[in-house]
Amino acid sequence: MYFVLQEGRVTCVMDRCRQPAIKEVVNDTLIRAVMRADGVDPAELESTLRSLAARRQRAPRPNPARALLNSLRCAQA
């Protein structure tokens, strides 16, 4: 991902700064070269990343307001 100056604005060249898909990351030529040098199996890495992404989606989302209230209660005690 890189940025360019277009019409007085900085713009991300990679599809408006979206997060790359797992398949795009695993198939990137530079990342493939690093994986090959490190002995990483691309299929195994992709499987692991997909598993982690699925687990993360199922996890409950933290509530920042609740965390703030809890920290304030602890500070008052």
Order of alpha helices (4+ residues) and beta strands (2+ residues): beta-beta-alpha-alpha-alpha-alpha
